[in-house]
Every structure is written in C-alpha cells, then in structure tokens.
Amino acid sequence: MNASKKQTFINYMARALTRACFSALLLGATVLLSSCAGPMNPFGSDTLSLINDRDDFENLQAFTKILDEHINFDNVGTSTIGIEFFPKKQNRHSIYDLYVKINSTRGKLNPDNIVIFWNGKNVTSSFKHNNKVIFQDEKNIIYKINRLSLPARLTTDIKVGYQYRGEIRSLYRYEEPSCRQASKEKIKISSTDPFNVKDSFIELVEKEANKEKTNPSMLLGLIAQESGFNYRSVSSAKAIGLTQVTDAASQHVIKKHDKWKVDKRIEKLPYGVVKFLVRTGKINYKNDWRLNKKKSVIGGLEYINYLKKYWRGNFDLIQKSYPKIKTVRSFEKSQLFTDLILASYNSGPFRVKSQLIKLSTNWRQSDRLKEAKNYINKVNSYCYHFSQNQEQGEIHEDQAVNL
C-alpha cells in the first residue's frame, strides 16, 4: 500500500471511529436522560420524591395500620383538618380528573404540610410538581389532578394527609370503588359513561335485576366489562352475547330455561369461525339464546344466582379465612361475597375456591387469578360510578369554584 492510499485509509478509519464514538455518546445520553424519569407513580415520576420526601413522620405507621385494618374507616386523626375527594371513590375503568380538597376548621392551612402516599411510599414532591393548586384561601386548598389513570390490574392505595412539625395530624384514604351484589333499596342507574346505552335497555336490566334481588348497577358493570354492550360479542373462549355466557355456564342456565335453544356448532367450531358466523348473522338469536338481548340478561342473572348458591354452600370455608364473618346473611352483604361472585364469573368457581383454600385472604393476589383481579376491580368501578350522579364532572368544577 503506497503512502497516499495508506493516509486515505487512516483518515477513513478515523472518521468512522469518530462517528461510532459520537453515536455511542448519543445513545448513552439518551439512555441517561430517559432513566432520569425513574419509576412512575399515578402522579408522575418517583425521582423527585425519592430525593426529597421523608417517611419517618410520627403517627404515620400507627395511622396507616388503623386505616388498613379497619376498612370501614376512611380517615384518622384530628377533626379540624378535613380532606375530600371528587369523585368520592377511585375510577378504575377510565382516565378522569380528580379533585382533592383540604380544609381547616381552625387555623391557616400551609400547602407545604400536605403529604401524599401511594402504596406506602411518600410521593408528595412528585404530586406537587405535576399537579397545581387551582384554589386557595386561608382555610381551603384544592388540587386538580388532570387525566388520572389508575389501572385495574394494579394495586392502588392512595392516602392524603396533613402534617405539622413532623407529625401526621390527619390521614385520609382515597377509597376504592365498592359494589354490593344486592341492595335493600332499588338502585337507579344515573350514567353509563363512557358507553352510550339506550334507556330502554337500562330499564330492562333494572327490571330483571330487581326481580332477582341483584344490584342492576353490578349487572350493567359486568356487561360493560364482558362485552362493552355489544350483543354479538364473542370471546376467545367462545363466550357469547352481552353477558358472555360460555357453553359450560349455559348448562346451568338451561336447567331452568329448558326451552331456550343452544347452537351446537359453537362448541364444535373454532373460535374464528364462530365469531364470523355470529358477525354475519348465520348464528343468531333464533338458534342461540345468548344472542337475544333480553335472554342474555336473564341468563346472566341465572348464572349469577348459581354462583350465589355455590358460595353460600362454601360458607364453612369462608369462615376459616374470614372468622369475623359470623353469619351467611352478613357474608351476603359483604364486598367479599360480590368479589367472589365476580371472580367466579370470570375464572370459574372451582379455580377461585382452590386459590382461597391455598392462599386464604390473599386469594386475590394469586397468579392464577390475575385476570380475575383486573375483572373484579373494573366491574366494581363500573358498578359504583354507574349509580352516581351523571353530572358529577360539572359538580366537581362547581365544588372547586364555589367553596
């Protein structure tokens, strides 16, 4: 190689090495900058909170224990500091705006004394950095959290408190949405947001659910999660219709409704073929009851009734894990009863029972019930919010402006 070619080769290699080094530096900077965001919480990045926020407040451990052990309590501490949430309970099925109002009946509020905890971690700096005060006077502070997302598959424990000189004076829990499978009073549906559902169908659900002494809001929540109110919905497990009843569950339904037709092709054909036949109307309400809107509602309720009987029959097992539940009647009124019914509707009662035997009160955390946990949280959320005031978004704005 002559001197000229050698020099050209050296220059080429130098340029290539420079480009490679620059690319590596750029990639490293990108990774570094992206990692600065750090782990996330519902209110933003954890980074600021990891640096700035403390967890050694006096009373914090004791107050947290009281709230965690007494599910009926939503607050603990001094009565002079009040904290309200709008909407009052978490929304686990859609993105929404949350308002947090802190008020004092004695003395001036200091915004620096407000603390926020998520799943046991202090995330105050993250919360305050990403969410601004929209109203403040001496005795009231209101934060607005825009587009809050609380995915149903995740554990979301949110507590808001007020501290003074390193001592928690008041601590409030932002409650998860609740739903009871039955109610003494007839429940009226106020909203089906984000779904646009005809009043005639809501009236049908209310009528049929009340006949069976089942909460119509829970049934609507179940339909929302199962099919999104699409009466031709077909799942990969070949569950059909509004209430997504499988062939196995259908056997419990047609014991009572023995004149209802079941299309035998559904069990034999692959999922894709069944979905095509339903979508094109080749399989329809004339040859399978699950594609009839009214029968789907009634059939879903009949299967829910079967699950109620199933868990009443396993009351001895319930008492082993939950000794505080003394009677079948108190069991039926509990959130636990609703959650077991919903988990069983989603994953089958025998699988749920096996995990209750294996894990006791931690059955919801089972790896075999991950889908059921997400299902429970979403249906409970739909159920709770469907029965709330449909104008609640506007009410929240009024709360913020007209203190």
N, C-alpha and C positions, 0 to 999 in steps of 0.2 A: 504494500500500500504506500503510494507516494505521500509526500508531506501535505500536499493540498487536500487530498481525499481524507487523510488522517485528521486534519484540522476540521474539515466539514463534519466528519463522523463525531468528533468530540463535541462540536457545537450542537449537533442534533441531539446527542445524549444529554447534554447539559440542559437544553430546552425541555426535553421530555421529563428529566428528573425534576426540574422546576415546576412543570405543570402537575406532576404527580404529588409533589410536596404541597403545592397550593390546594389541590383537591383534597388531600388528607386533612390539611388545616381547616378547610371549609367544612368538611364533614364533621370534624371534631367540634368545631364551633357550633354547628347545627345541633349535634347531639347534646352538647353542654347547655345550649340555650333552651332546648326542649326539655331537658331534665330539670331545669330551674323551676319549671311549673310544679314539679313534685307530685306526690299523691294528691288526689282530689277528694273533697267532701261536697255535699249538695250546695254549698255556698261559695265554692271556688277552690283555689289551691291551698294545700295544707302548709306550704312553705313558710308563710308569714307567721302562722300560728305555732309552728314548731320552734321558731326563733323567739317569738315574743310572749306566748301565752303560758301561764302557770297553771298547775293542777293541785297546788298544796293549800287551797282555801280551807279555813276552819269550817266545820259543819258540812262540807261538800260530801264526804263519804257517808256520813250519817243520813243526810237529807236524801241522797241518791238511793240508799238502801231502803228508806221508808217508801219512796215512790215506786221502786222496783218490786217490793214485796207486797204492796197494797195497791192493786190495780185499780181500785175504785177511787183512789186519791189522785188528783191531778196537780196538787200543789202542796208545799210545806213551807213553814216559816212565818214571818211576820205578816199580819193582815194589813199593814199600812202600805205595802207595795203590791200592786196587782198587775198581772200580765195576761193579756187576751190575745187570741189568735183568730184571724178571719181568713178563710173558713175555719171553723172551730176545730176540725179534725183533718188529718192528713188526707191528701188525694194521692192514691197510689196507681191511678189508671191514666192520668194525663198530666201535661205540663200546665202549671197555673201560677197566678200571682198570690203571694202570701203577705198579709199584713200582720205585724207584731206590735201591739200597743202596750206600753209600760206606763203605769200611772201611780202617783203617790197621793195618799190622803193626808200626809204630814211631811212637810219639808220639801225642798227643791231637789229635783232629780238631777243626777250627774251622768251624762251619757258614758263617761269613762268607767262607770261602775257596773254597766250591763255586761253580762257574760253569757256565752252561748256554748253548749256542749252537744256534740254529735257522737253517738256510740261510745260515750265515756271520755271523749277527747275534747279538750278546750279548743274551739275553733273561732274564738272571738275576733282575732285580728283578721282572719280570712273573711268572716261575716261582715265586719265593719268596712273592710276595704272594698268589697264588691257590692254592698247594699247601703244606700244612703237614707238618712233621716228625711222623711217627707213632711213631718210636722213636729214642732217642739215648742213647748212653753215651760213654765216652771214645774208643772206637775204632770205633764204628759209628753211622751216621746213615741213617735210612730215610725217604724221602719217598713219599707216595701221591698219585698224580695221578688224581683221580676223573673218569670218563667222558671219557677222552681220545679225540679224533676226529682221524684222520689220513687225509683223503680221498685216494682212489687217483688222482684226476686231478691232484693237486698234487705238486710236488717237496718231499720232507720229509727233510732232512738234520739229524739231531739228534746233538749231541756234548755230553758232560758231562765237566767237568774239575775239577782241584783246583789252585789257585794259591797261591803263597806269596811275599809281598813283590813282587807284580807280575810274577812268573814262573810260567808254566804248568808244573807238575811232572808232571802226568799227564792224559791226554786219552783218552776212550773214545767210540767211535761206537756209537749205538743202531742196530743193523743192520736193513736192510730184509729182509722175508721172502724166503727163497730157495726154489727148487724146481728139481729136475732131471727132465727128461722120462724118464730111465731110471735104474735103480739096480742095483748088483750084488746087493744083498740084497732079498728080498721085503719090501715095506713094508706094514705093517698099519695100518689106519685106526683111530684111537683115538676120534675125535669128528667129528661133522658139524655141530656148533653153528655158527650158530643154526638149522639145519634139522633136522627130526625125520625121519630116514631109516631105513627098515626094515633090519634086519641082513641079510635075505635079498638085498636089492638091493646092499648094500655087498659082500657075498660074491660076487655076480655080477660086479661091477666089478673086484674084486681078481682073480678067476679069469681073466676075459677080458683084463685089462690085463697080467697076468703072462705070459700066453701070447704077447703081442706085445712083451714086454720093455719095457713102458711103465709109468711110475710111476702106480699106481692113485689115489694122492692127487692127482696132477695132473689125471687124468681126472675125478675127483669135483669138484675145484675148477672145472674147465671146465663141468661140468654145472650146478653151483651158480650160476655166473655166467650161463650161457646161458639156462637155463630155470627156475632155482630148484627143480629136481626135479619140475617139472610136465610130465608126459609128453604133455599136449595143448597145450603152449605153441606159439604161432605168432607170429613176429616180423613187423614191418612189411615186411621183405624176403622174407617168406614162407618163412623157415627154420622147420623143423618138428621137434617132438619134444624129447626130453631133451637131445640133443647139437646141436640146432638146425642140421641139415644143410640147405643150400639145394639148389635144383634143379641148379645148376651143380656143386656139390660132390658131389651124389648121382651124377653121371655117372662120377666116379672110383671110387665105391663099387661100383656095379652092374657095373663091368667084371669084378670078381672074383665078385660075388654076382649073377649074371645072372638068377637065378630070382626075385629079390625084386621085388615089384610097386611101381610108382610111379604115383600117381593123376595123370593128365594134366590134370585140371581145375585143379590147384593152380597150374600155370604160367599158365593162361589167365584165371582168375577174379581179380577184385580182392581185395586183402588182407582187407577187412572180410567179404567173402562167404566166403573160405576159413576165416577164424577162426570164423565162425558155423557152418559145416559141420563143422569139427573139434570144436567145443564140443558140438554136438548129436549127434555120432556118425555123421553122414552120410558123412564121410570118416574112416576108422578104420584100425586095424592090418591089416584084411583086404585093403584096397585101396592101402595105402601103408606100406612097411616102416618108415618113420621113426616111426610111431605104435605100433610094437611095442617094448616096453622093452628087451628083450634085443638085438634087431636094431639099435636106436638106439645102444646101447653099442658093439656090434661095428662098426657103420657109422662111428661117430665115430672109433674106433680106426683103421679102414681109411683114413679121410681124413687122420688124423694121420700114418700111415705114408707116404701120398703126399707130405705136406709134408716129412717127414724126407728122403725121396729127393730132393725138389726142392732142398733146401738143401745136401745133400751134393753135388749136381751143380753148385752155385754156389760151391764151396769156393775157387776162384781169386779170386772177388770178395771173399769173406770175408777172405782173406789180405791183400788190398790195403788194407783198412781196419783189420785187426787182425793186423799182422805177427807178433805174439808167439804167435799160434796156429799151430803148425808142422804139425800132422797132422789128418786128418779125425777120428781117434779122440779127440784132445784137444778138438776142436771139439764133438763129440757129447756130451762130458762137461760142457761149459761151460753157464753160465747163459745165455749169448748164444744158444746153439742152442735152448734152451727158449723164450726170449723171441721169437725169430724165428718159431718154430712157432706160438706163441700169437698173435702179431701177424698172421700169415698166416691163421690160422683165423678171426680176427675181420674182417680187412680185405682178404684176398686176397693171395696170394704175389707177384703182379706189382706191386701197389701198394707193398708193403713193399720189394721189390727196387729199384724206381725211386727210392725215398727213400734207400735205402742207397747207391746209386750217386751220388745228388745230394749227400747230407749226410754220408756216411761214418759215423763213430762217433756222430754226433749224430742219427741217423735217428729215434730215439725222440721227439725234440723237434719233428718235422715237424708242421706244421699239418694235413697230410693224414692224420696218424696219431694225432690227439688221442684219438679213441675207443679206438684200439688201445693207447695208453699206459695209459689207465684200465683196460682189459681185462687187460693184462699184470700190472699191479700187483695187481688183485683176485684173479686166478686164482693167482698166486704166493702171495698171502696165504692164500687158502683151502687151497691145497696144503700149505703149511708147517704151518698150525695144525691141519689135519685129522689130521696124523700125529703131533701132540704129545699129551702126557698129557691125557686128558679131564677130569681133576680139577685141572688146573693153577690154576684160580682159588682153590681151597682151599689148594693148596700155597703159593701166594703169600702168603696170610694167615698160614700157618704159618711161612713164612720171616720174615715181619715180626715175629711174636710170639716165636718160638723161635730166637733168634740163637745 
